[in-house]
Amino acid sequence: MYKREKGGLMKNKKGISPIVATILILLLVIVAVGLMWRPIRGMIIDTGDKVETNCILSDVEVSAVSCVTVGEVNTLTVTIKNAGSQEINGIQAVAGANSEEAHINLDVNEESDLTFNVDETSGYVNVASILGEDPEWQVCPSSGSEYYTC
């Protein structure tokens, strides 16, 4: 059991080789990943369900804006064009503190007018596309806005 060496008694120790140690570490890592995969996979799938790709394909743009003032009433007419690659179920426009919606189907490159009264004589009109079916409407804002004056 003990060997006599020059300096005294010494145990006959043998260690594991670096290759075996590396393989053991890799196996431990694989087991740990396997144990953690189930809850992580659930979180990834739940997050993926919340991401909507419809808004990426949907885009509306303002092709014309006109404002007519009759007495004290400013009537804003916004012509909105479906510039995306997806049919939309409606359009929404906001100018100042006023907003208006129209739930109409617009095919790609189709235009529609939306008319509503505005309090301000000038400002920006922002538009959005409306997707889905009632009551699960999904509003997808557009990046563009248009300046108007009455």
N, C-alpha and C positions, 0 to 999 in steps of 0.2 A: 503494500500500500504506500509506504513512504520510501522514497529514494534518498539515499544519502548523497548530498551534493557537497561541494567544497565549503559552502557557507553554513551548512547545517541541514536540518530536515526540511523537505519541501513536498507538498502534496503533488500527486500526479494529476494535474488539471488538463482537461481538454475542453475547448470552446467550440461553438458552432461556426461553421465557415461563413464568410460574407455572402455567398450565394444563397445558402439556406436562410440566413437572416433577411435578405432582400425578398425572397419568396414569401416568408412568413409575414413581413410587413405588407406586401401587396395583397395577400389573402385577407389580412385584417382590414385593409382599406376597402376591398371589394365587399366584405361582409357589412361594414359600416354603411357604405353607400346603399347596399341592398335594403338595410333596415330603415334608412332615411327616405328611400325613394317613394314609398307609398304616400306619406303625408305631403311630400313636396309635389308629387304628381297631382294630387288632389287640388293643391293651391294653384298650380299652373293651369289646370283644366278650368277651374272656377273663374280665374282671371281671363282666360281666353274666351269664355262665354260672354263676358261683359263687353268685349271689344266689338264694335259694330263697323263692318266694312262698307255698309251702304253709304255712309256719308262721304267716304273717299271717292266713290263713283258719282256722287251727286254734286252738281254745281249749277247755280243760277246766277245770271248777270243782268244788270239793268241796261236795257238797250235804248230806252228813251224816258225822259222825265218832263212833264209839263205841269204847270200850275196856273190855274185861272182863279182870279179873285172877283167875286160877285158880292158887292156890298161889304160885309164884314167876314164873309166866308171864303177861305182859301181851299180850293179843291185841287188836290194833287193826284195826277194820273201817272202811274209808273208802269212802263212796259217791261215785263220780265221775260227773259229768254232762258230756256233750259239748255245750258251749255255742257252738261255732264253726259255721261254715257248710260244713264239709268233713267227710266220713267219716274217722274215724281207725282205725288198725290195732291200736292197743293203748294201754295206760295204764301209767304208771310213778309210783309214790309213794315218797317218802323221808321217814322220820320218825327223827330222831336219827341214829344210825349205821347204821340198818337200812333196806333198800330192797327193794321187790318190784315185779315186772313182770307184766303179763298181756297177751298178744298176742291180743286179741279185737277184732272189728270193732264200732265204735260209730257208729251213724247220728246225725244231728243230733238233739239233745234226748233222746237215749237215755242211760240210766244203767247203771252196773255197779258191783259191790262188789269191793274188793280187801282181802284179809285177810292180816295178817302179824304176827309177834311183834316187840315192841319192848322194848329194855332199860330205857329211861327211863319214869318214871311220868307225865311230862308233857313237852310240847314242841310243836313245830309240825310239821305234815305238809305237804309240798310235792308238787305233782302236775305231771305233764307228759304230753303226748300223743305217741304213737309213730306215725310215718307211714312209708309205703313198704313194700317187700318185703324179706325176708331174702335176702342179708346186708346190704343197703343201708338199714337202719333209720335213720330220722331222728328224733331226739328234739327236741321243741319245748316248752320250758319254759312254764309258765303263770305269770302275774304274782301269782296269789293263793296264799295259804297259810292253813291253819286250825289253831287251837290245840286240843290234846287233853289230857285228864287221865285217868289210870287209877285 
